[in-house]
Amino acid sequence: MNTYSRMDIEFSHGDGPWLYDSAGRQYLDALSGIAVCGLGHANKAVTAAISEQAGKLLHISNLFQIGVQEELAARLCRIGSMDKVFFANSGAEANEAAIKLARLYGHNKGIQKPGIVVMESAFHGRTMATLSASGNRKIQAGFEPLVSGFVRAPFGDIDAIRTIAANNNQLVALMMEPIQGEAGVLMPPEGYLTAVRQLCDERDWLLILDEVQTGNGRTGSFFNYQRAGILPDVVTTAKGLGNGVPIGACLARGAAAGVFQVGSHGSTFGGNPLACRTALTVIDEIEAGNYTQRATELGKRITGRMQQTLGSLDELVEIRGTGLMIGVELSCDCSGLVETGLTSGIVLNVAGGRTIRLLPPLILSNEEADLLADRVCETIARHLDHSP
Ligand SMILES: *Cc1c(COP(=O)(O)O)cnc(C)c1O
């Protein structure tokens, strides 16, 4: 169906941070399939794990023991200081699990219509519940009636949440992205996550962090909350976890970990041996390559280099981000910029209208990172030349 306006280009294969089109042209990938291929394309360890597991067992259903799923669950829990995991197949599905968990948590406390605080300009997915939780009208329009039970607060404003809390005794959870990706790499003010954690504690709300995009090493720690020094009650992730093999995870801690019981939730494909073996290998590779720390170094290197070249531009609003989740906000219209990037040999993305969103693989060399920054700058210069 015609759900995407696609670029007129087809890639035939990739190698690390490089993509090749059918005409043999080479591109530096600054998108990673939207924060998915953090280890780059055709990663040898990932390819080997997939083919080895495919030769043994792809799928068996959750009606049986799955050792590799338990192994992955234990690994994720150890990394994120969580207790239990539900496995799904995408970010939206992981968030659906979190939303259902929060509602059940509320009902278990005797709350009839449990509500969840969500953020303006949030993005949580395209299923009915997750698009209802999202703050972008464009993805909701035409799909009403929306799922009820979401109360919206401006992102980054702790007082606004306090006001909402004071006026609603049916609330049971707060769900947010630690950095808003789809909205254009929007960062909350310093200390916001800590303040939100404290407010959730005061109110006995579950803090649900959507780390579908920020997780898996991209923002300089495996989960972004580890940088802030707080723990959520529930965290969801997906994108980078399988390096392209679909997998989503909803992790929970403490009381939240005990909410789902046998029969509460389910998935046919979720946590299958192929996806879990792949994700375990992705985690092995991230740890062996120290890619979370590399993400921080590379992010500083790229933003520093772009700042030098773009700093004096009138059209530059801001370069922001953490690790390899970087936004370059311009004051001008960005239409056509992605195409200009392609002719400069770089795959880019624009999010939130006027922000170039960079989500390159974590495996970049210093030279590739410099080249990436230079090509972004060149693309912007050419874009401004062409613009009226
Ligand atoms: C991409 C994304 C989702 C949705 O993930 P899908 O795998 O496309 O369902 C949810 N939340 C955030 C923060 C995302 O970036």
The ligand as an SDF file (V2000), in Angstrom:
LIG
                    3D

 15 15  0  0  0  0  0  0  0  0999 V2000
   10.7220    4.0280   16.0500 C   0  0  0  0  0  0  0  0  0  0  0  0
   10.1400    4.3110   17.3690 C   0  0  0  0  0  0  0  0  0  0  0  0
    9.0030    3.6110   17.8280 C   0  0  0  0  0  0  0  0  0  0  0  0
    8.2410    2.6370   16.9610 C   0  0  0  0  0  0  0  0  0  0  0  0
    9.0020    1.5310   16.6390 O   0  0  0  0  0  0  0  0  0  0  0  0
    8.4900    0.5340   15.4760 P   0  0  0  0  0  0  0  0  0  0  0  0
    9.4990   -0.5700   15.5000 O   0  0  0  0  0  0  0  0  0  0  0  0
    8.4920    1.3360   14.2070 O   0  0  0  0  0  0  0  0  0  0  0  0
    7.1390    0.0900   15.8380 O   0  0  0  0  0  0  0  0  0  0  0  0
    8.5520    3.8670   19.0990 C   0  0  0  0  0  0  0  0  0  0  0  0
    9.1690    4.7640   19.8880 N   0  0  0  0  0  0  0  0  0  0  0  0
   10.2570    5.4470   19.4850 C   0  0  0  0  0  0  0  0  0  0  0  0
   10.9100    6.4020   20.4320 C   0  0  0  0  0  0  0  0  0  0  0  0
   10.7760    5.2570   18.2130 C   0  0  0  0  0  0  0  0  0  0  0  0
   11.8320    5.9620   17.8020 O   0  0  0  0  0  0  0  0  0  0  0  0
  1  2  1  0
  2  3  1  0
  2 14  2  0
  3  4  1  0
  3 10  2  0
  4  5  1  0
  5  6  1  0
  6  7  2  0
  6  8  1  0
  6  9  1  0
 10 11  1  0
 11 12  2  0
 12 13  1  0
 12 14  1  0
 14 15  1  0
M  END
$$$$
